[in-house]
Amino acid sequence: MSFLKIEGLSAGYGKSVVLRGINLQVAEGEAIAVVGKNGAGKSTLLNTFFDGTTVLGGVISLGGISLLERPAYAAPKLGATLSPQGRMILPHLTVRENLMLGAASGRKGHWTLASVYALFPVLKERGDKPGTALSGGQQQMLAVGRALMGNPRILLLDEPSEGLSPLLVDELAGVLKNIRSEGTGLLLVEQHLSLVRRVCHRFSVMAKGAFIDHGLIGNIDGEQHRASLAF
């Protein structure tokens, strides 16, 4: 059964329409990728979860509860948290303090400071250091860990491989598969397919604010999808 449902969603900023007729469903423990070029509307889709856009039509719901006309904190309380593009680590807080921000929704579950530290031991080692003193790869771990502290039923990730070396992308893929195995759904927004191929079950291709193609991840390199992925 799908936890996240998006039906006929159109949204944008003010009078500017970015998303047009988006339909998407994600079940708990399922990993779905939204791929496409810069400017396709992928980040706008994630912003809509947190009251960051003007919704012009359609439905976006978590566990059967609509997110529309609700404040930004509603999504984390209902079970959706975000690891944002650019990581957005707060420089005046320590690693531990950045992590604890993620627990503000008060949701209970598997993910605690101890379980996040077990997943990312380097964060425990550097817990008292400023969050921005970490390397790029470690900051990405911190962004993911902070989102997990909200005990999401679905974790939203915006370009998590951005700026990472191939070795760190390999490490991130292992981490995301581990998170998925704990029953947390993933909605992964990505441009680069190397991570998508290893983590996700299905994919949707976005261009100019609309989905133009869908498929199983095992078919993503097939001839039938090449044109849409290049669009």
HURA-V901560 format. One record per residue. RES is the residue in three letters. SS is DSSP state (2 for helix, 1 for strand, 0 for the rest). OMEGA is omega in radians with two decimals (NA if undefined). Layout:
RES|SS|OMEGA  RES|SS|OMEGA
This chain:
MET|0|-3.08  SER|1|3.05  PHE|1|3.09  LEU|1|3.06  LYS|1|3.02  ILE|1|-3.07  GLU|1|3.04  GLY|1|-3.03  LEU|1|2.99  SER|1|-3.06  ALA|1|3.12  GLY|1|-3.11  TYR|1|-3.05  GLY|0|3.13  LYS|0|-3.13  SER|1|-3.13  VAL|1|-3.14  VAL|1|-3.12  LEU|1|-3.09  ARG|1|3.00  GLY|1|-3.10  ILE|1|3.03  ASN|1|-3.10  LEU|1|3.05  GLN|1|3.12  VAL|1|3.08  ALA|1|3.04  GLU|0|-3.13  GLY|0|3.11  GLU|0|3.13  ALA|1|-3.10  ILE|1|3.10  ALA|1|2.94  VAL|1|-3.06  VAL|1|-3.14  GLY|0|-3.09  LYS|0|2.99  ASN|0|3.11  GLY|0|-3.12  ALA|0|-3.11  GLY|0|-3.06  LYS|2|3.14  SER|2|3.08  THR|2|3.09  LEU|2|3.14  LEU|2|3.12  ASN|2|-3.11  THR|2|3.08  PHE|2|-2.97  PHE|0|3.07  ASP|0|-3.09  GLY|0|-3.13  THR|0|2.98  THR|1|-3.14  VAL|1|-3.07  LEU|1|3.13  GLY|1|3.09  GLY|1|-3.03  VAL|1|2.93  ILE|1|-3.03  SER|1|3.08  LEU|1|-3.13  GLY|0|3.11  GLY|0|-3.13  ILE|1|-3.10  SER|1|3.06  LEU|0|-3.05  LEU|0|-3.13  GLU|0|3.03  ARG|0|-3.13  PRO|0|-3.04  ALA|0|-3.09  TYR|2|-3.12  ALA|2|-3.09  ALA|2|3.09  PRO|2|3.13  LYS|2|-3.14  LEU|2|3.01  GLY|0|3.07  ALA|1|3.10  THR|1|-2.98  LEU|1|2.85  SER|1|-2.90  PRO|0|3.00  GLN|0|-3.10  GLY|0|3.02  ARG|0|3.06  MET|0|3.06  ILE|0|-3.12  LEU|0|-2.98  PRO|0|-3.08  HIS|0|3.11  LEU|0|3.06  THR|1|3.07  VAL|2|-3.13  ARG|2|-3.13  GLU|2|3.05  ASN|2|3.12  LEU|2|-3.07  MET|2|3.05  LEU|2|-3.11  GLY|0|-3.11  ALA|0|-3.03  ALA|0|-3.12  SER|0|3.09  GLY|0|3.12  ARG|0|3.11  LYS|0|3.12  GLY|0|-3.05  HIS|0|-2.96  TRP|0|3.08  THR|0|3.09  LEU|2|-3.12  ALA|2|-3.10  SER|2|3.05  VAL|2|3.08  TYR|2|3.10  ALA|2|3.13  LEU|2|-3.10  PHE|0|-3.08  PRO|2|-3.12  VAL|2|3.12  LEU|2|3.07  LYS|2|3.14  GLU|2|-3.05  ARG|0|-3.03  GLY|0|-3.10  ASP|0|3.11  LYS|0|3.03  PRO|1|-3.11  GLY|2|-3.11  THR|2|3.07  ALA|2|3.14  LEU|0|3.02  SER|0|-3.14  GLY|2|3.13  GLY|2|3.11  GLN|2|3.07  GLN|2|3.07  GLN|2|3.05  MET|2|3.14  LEU|2|3.12  ALA|2|3.11  VAL|2|3.13  GLY|2|3.11  ARG|2|3.11  ALA|2|3.13  LEU|2|-3.14  MET|0|3.05  GLY|0|-3.12  ASN|0|-3.10  PRO|0|2.92  ARG|0|3.01  ILE|1|3.14  LEU|1|3.12  LEU|1|-3.12  LEU|1|-3.10  ASP|1|3.11  GLU|0|-3.06  PRO|0|-3.13  SER|0|-3.08  GLU|0|3.09  GLY|0|-3.11  LEU|0|3.06  SER|0|3.09  PRO|2|3.13  LEU|2|3.13  LEU|2|3.05  VAL|2|3.06  ASP|2|3.14  GLU|2|3.12  LEU|2|3.11  ALA|2|3.11  GLY|2|3.12  VAL|2|-3.10  LEU|2|3.07  LYS|2|3.08  ASN|2|3.12  ILE|2|3.12  ARG|2|-3.11  SER|2|3.09  GLU|0|3.08  GLY|0|3.13  THR|0|3.07  GLY|1|3.13  LEU|1|2.93  LEU|1|-2.96  LEU|1|3.06  VAL|1|-3.03  GLU|1|2.94  GLN|0|-3.00  HIS|0|-2.98  LEU|2|-3.09  SER|2|3.10  LEU|2|-3.11  VAL|2|-3.09  ARG|2|-3.02  ARG|2|-2.99  VAL|2|-2.87  CYS|0|3.06  HIS|0|-3.10  ARG|1|3.09  PHE|1|2.99  SER|1|-3.13  VAL|1|3.13  MET|1|3.04  ALA|1|3.12  LYS|0|3.02  GLY|0|3.14  ALA|1|3.03  PHE|1|-3.13  ILE|1|-3.12  ASP|1|3.09  HIS|1|3.06  GLY|1|3.01  LEU|1|-3.01  ILE|2|3.11  GLY|2|-3.13  ASN|2|-2.98  ILE|0|3.14  ASP|0|-3.12  GLY|0|-3.08  GLU|2|-3.07  GLN|2|-3.10  HIS|2|-3.03  ARG|2|-3.10  ALA|2|-3.12  SER|2|3.14  LEU|2|3.13  ALA|2|-3.02  PHE|0|NA
